[in-house]
Amino acid sequence: MYIKKIVLAIVFIGLIAGGAFAYMVYGAFFTPNTNFNNDKAYVYIPTNSSVGDLENILEPLVKDFSSFKSAADRKKYTSNIKAGKYVLKKGMNNNEIIGILRSGNTPVKVAFNNQETIENLAGRIASQIEPDSISLLKAFTDINFLKENGFNKNTELAMYIPNSYEFFWNISAEGFRNRMLKEYRRFWNEDRLAKAKTIGLTDKEVVTLASVVHKETAKVEERPRVAGVYLNRLRKGILLQADPTVIYAIKKHTGDFNKVIKRVLYKDLELDSPYNTYKYGGLPPGPIAMPDISAIDAVLNSEKHNYIYFVANVENFGYHKFAKTLAQHNRNKEQYIRWINSKKINR
């Protein structure tokens, strides 16, 4: 009888201990453990994060980090912390949080356009994904990569087609660059390559001319006409004489791409630079900026006409007046010069 009581007591104590343990485990895994008021919170976990790093990131978002760590240790997450962007929902328990951090890496939208230099592009991308601008710039300008894929220092910016793309936040600099090469090749499909061949240009030359067209006019509907002017000049062997190329040459020569130049002066036309299309025939060595897709397609689908000249239209700002003869162009140009002088724009 005495032994039976002892056995029952041991069983009872075991049940209590087991219940306490089960309650403790349940609390560690299944009790809500978020500490934010919004419906969602975004968590960014850098590559090679330690448990200490994880604590710094999660502590403001969870009520009890120690219970989270206990659960994470049991599920072996702390020995395999994964980088990425994750979305936590209000009211999640530790088990759900760990599940998200283990397999819920969420893509981010990466968008870019209108970058003037490869350095600017690296900075723009670095603000949207994990790699910093230095590592991105190193990947973008890798000489071996450029050579293997038909680019060079002058044409490296042409590889990046402005748009919005999905990436994992923790993608490497090289991974981002390689994906953009695939996007470039996808963009330059058979149809676009055939159109480029028809006008006697390579894909990179089209992007180069498109960058000039892009800088000449912000009006998308006018770009095919502007592109037609430049293609007419190229066919006739006439200098492009594009002011944006001179502005780019000045910026490149001075190293100051933040310089604002509203007026090209006659002395600027003497700058000895392959980007100065008043001095050198044909296209510049590479893009003078990152053109919109609309500018690229404007070159590929240019308007067929006999215009050789154009100048800003002061009667319809943002647009241009086009001319087939030098005499007509000079009349249009005189009107523009009178206007620009009246505004005292000297640079």
Buried (B, 14 or more C-beta within 10 A) or exposed (E): EEEEEEEEEEEEEEEEEEEEEEEEEEBBBEBEBBBBEEEEBEBBBEEEBEBEEBBEBBEEBBEBBEBBBBBBEBBEBBEEBBBBBBEBBEEBBBBBBBBBBBEBBBEBEBEBBBBBBBBBBBBBBBEBBBBBBEBBBBBBBBEEBBEEBEBEEBBBBBBBBBEEBEBBBBBBBBBBBBBBBEBBEEEBEEEBBEBBEEBEBBBBBBBBBBBBBBBBBEBEEBBBBBBBBBBBBBEEEEBBBBBBBBBBBBBBEEEEEEEEBEBBEEEBBEBEBBBBBBBBEBBBBBBBBBBBEBBBBBBBBBBEEEBBBBBBBBEEEEBBBBBEEEEBBEEBBEBBEEBBEEEEEEE
